[in-house]
Amino acid sequence: MKILKVGIPKGSLENATIELFKKSGWKISVSSRSYFPVVDDDEIRCTLVRAQEMSRFVEMGTLDAGLTGKDWVLENGSDVVIVKDLIYSKTSQAPARWVLVVAEDSPIRELKGLEGKKVFTELVNFTKRYFAERKINVDVEFSWGATEGKVIEGLCDAIVEVTETGSTLRAHGLRIVEELMLTNTQLIANKESYRDPWKKEKIEQISLLLQGALRAEGMVGLKMNVSANDLKSVIEILPSITAPTISNLFQSDWFAVEVMVSEKVVRELIPQLLKRGAVGIIEYPLNKVI
């Protein structure tokens, strides 16, 4: 039997990724005593790998495919296939920014102010390339964690750190000088694996269904019954991807109407639908929208 080896990111992305696969149609079970989660697909073998290392194992062919951040693909300089960008819109894994940060009272206001200064970061290779391309000489050192505290304590002049909103940085008395990179999760594949017809088809199947699950986040389905007299009025206020699905109810002048809408608008939409004559309104969650 052919097997596709897939890397699941261990750490902050782990739970969100497993939940995303569940919505996509694959149930992954993780044991605290094993790095090899069990998946209900005999053609897939999963391995837990830290996101920082994922692209290396995919590039080597130890894994056929995996999920990791765009930042770590660039950091490692990995030669892999970027199958698809994935944005986990309802989790903490929305797009994030790698930013250059200094203490609030620092005199540094722009990149060139870092000439001859020391920068700590976990993203060493990318940061070195970034400054080198701009011909700014900086001493970039790897940080083993607690990076924010190092600039606060004066152990370095600046840090390169990842953030979503910047609120935590501001709360610690830090100031963003410049955004270096916007990053999000990517489905990546080994180049040789992607040339194999069976593996490519399997990887693209995973990509399609993961995208469908992500597309369904923040959306719900609505079903309702509407009389012929009220149908036009109801349809006027229904948002949809293409158009609502409408079918006749048996031996009556009533219609069943079904639509997918953003979860954000439902609380305002349902009272309006009732006023316009819709009855029997049902709201239901969506796992995938393809």
N, C-alpha and C positions, 0 to 999 in steps of 0.2 A: 504493500500500500504506500502511496506517495504521502509525504508529510511536509507541511509548511511550518517552519520554525519561526515563531512570532515572539518578539520581546515586549513584555508589559513593563512600563516604567515603575520602579519601586520608589516609594517615597510620596511626595506631595501629589503626584499625578495618579497614583495607584488606584485609589478608590473611585475617582472620577472616571478613569479608563475602564475599570471593571463594570461600573454602572452603565457606561456608554455601550460596551459590548453586550450587556444584558438587554438593553433596549433594541440593539441591532439584531438580536436573535441568538447570541452565544452566552451561555451561562458559564462563568469562570469561578472556580472555587479555590481559595487560597488557604494554605495551612501555614501557621507560624513556624513550622519545623521543616518547611520545604521551599526551595526556590523554583519549583516546577508546579505551577497551578494546574488544576485539572479543568479541562474544557470539554463541553458536551459535543465535540466534533472530532471524530477519529482522524480527520485529515490535518488537524492543527495540534502542534505541541507548543505550549507557552513556557516562557522563562522570565523570571523577575530579574530585571537589570536596572541599575540606577540610570536615570535619564542622562546624566553627565557622560556615561560610558556607552550608551546605546549605539550611537552612530559608528563607533569603532568596531563593535561586534558585527553590526550589519555590513560594514564595509569589508571586513575580513571574510564574511560568509558563515561565521558561526551562527548567525541568525539570518533568515531570509528577509524578514521585515520587522519593523518595530515602531513604537511611538515615542517621540522625544521632542524636545524643544528646538526650534530653529536656531536658538542661541548656541546650543551644544553641538549642532552640526557645523556651524561656523567656527566655533571654538576649536573643535577637533580637526577642522579642515577635511572632513570626511567626503570621499567621492562616492556618493550614493544617489539613488533615484528618489527625488521628492515626488511621492505619489499624490499627496493631497495635503493642503493646509486644513487643520481642524481647529475650530474655535469653540471651546466649551462655554457657551454663553450663560448657562445657569449655574456654573460652578465657579470656584476661585481661579479656574484656569482660563479666564478670558485673556486677551492679548495683554502682555506686560511690557514694560520699558526697562532697558538697561540705561542708567543715567549716571553722569559724573556729578558727584556730590561733595560739597565742602561744608565746614562749620559755618553757621549763620554769620559770624563776625569775621570770616576770612576775607582778606583783600582780593582774592581771586574771583574775577567776574567773567572770564572767558577762557577758552581752551589754552591759548598761548601763555596765559598766566601760570600754567603748570610747567613751563620750561625749567628743567633741572630739579623738579620736585619729585616727591615719592607718592605713588598711588598703590593702594591695596585693593585687591579684587579676587574673586573666584574665577573670573573670566580673563585669565592672563593673556593668552595668545591673541584673542580678538582685540583686547585693549592695546597691546603692543603694536599690532598692525594698524589700529585706528590712529594712534598718535604718529606712528612712523609715516603713514600716508600724508599726514599734515606737517611733516618735518618738525615735530615738536619732540625734544628729548626729555623723556621722563623715565623714572626708575619704577617699573611695575613689578610688584611682588604678590605672590599668592597669599590669600587670606584663608585661614582654616575655620572661619566662622566669626561671629560677633564683630563683623566688619564695621558696622556703624559706630561701635564703641571706640574703635581705633582712631577714627578721625576726631571724635569728641575729645579723646584723651591726648590728642596731639602726637600720636605715634606715626601719623602720615599726614600729608597735606590734603589728600583727597581720596575718595573711594569711588569705585564703579560698582553699583549695586542695582538689583532688580526691584521694581516697584510697579504697582498698578495705578494708584491714585496719587502717591507721594505724600499722603496724609501722615503716615507713620514717620517718615523722614522729617517732616516739618515739626511733628510732635517732639522729636528728639533734638530740636534746635539745629537742623541741618538744612542746607539750601541746594537745590538742583541748579547746576551751571548749564548743562546741556544734555539732551537726549542722544544716546549713541546708537540705539537699536530698538526696534519694535519686534517682539518675538511672540510666537504662539506655537501650539503643538502641531507636529507634522507626522504623517504616516510616511515612513521611508522604507526603501527596499534595496537589497543588494543588487548590483548591476547584472551579475551573472544569473541570479535567481529570476530577475525580471525578464531575462531573455528566454527563460524556459516557459513554453506556452501554458503548461498546466499551472505552474506557480504564479505566473502573471495573472491568469484568469482568477485564481483563488485570491490573490492580493487585491485585485480590482473588485471582486465580490465584497470583500471586507470593506474596502474604501467606499463603495456605493452605499452599503447599509449603514456604515458609521455616519456618512453624510446625511442619510435619511433620518437617523436618530437625532443628529444635531439640528437638522432643519425643523424637527418636530418640537424641539425645546421652546417653551414659551407659547406654544399653540395648543388649542383645544378644538374638538369637534362640537358642533351644535346641531341638534335635530329638533324639528318642530312641525306641527301641523298648522296649515293656514288655509282659510277658505278662499274660494275663487275670487270673491269680492275684495279680499284684503291682500291678495298675493302681490300685486304690483307695489303697493305701499310698503310691504315688508321687504321685498327684494331691493328697493331703493336704498335701504340703510345697511344691507348685508355686504361686508367686505369679503373677498374670497381670492384665492390664487388665480382662478380663471373665471368660473361662474358657479353659482349654487347648483346643487343637484336637486332636481324637482321631479317628483313622480306622483301620479294620480292615486288617491286612496280608492279602495274597492267600492264600486257602485255609489259614488258620492261626488259632490262638487268641491271636495277638499283635496289638498295636496300635502305630501310629505316633502319638507325642505331640509336639506343637509348642507352644511358649509364648514370649512376650517377657518378659524379666526385667531387673532392674537389674544393670548390670555389677558393681556392688559386692558382690552376694550370690553371684555365680557360683562363686567359689573355695570357699565353704562349702557351696553347694548341690550341686555335682557329686559330691563324695564321699558325701553323704547319698543322692543318687539311686542311685548304684551299690550302696550297702548295701541299698536297698529293691528292687533287681532291675532297674533300668534298664540297658540296654546300647546300644552304638552311639551314644553321646551326641555330638552335633555342636554346636559353638558358632559363630555367624556374626554379622558386624556388620550393623547396620541403617542405611540412609540416611534413611528417612522413616517416621514413624508418623502416619497420618492418622486 
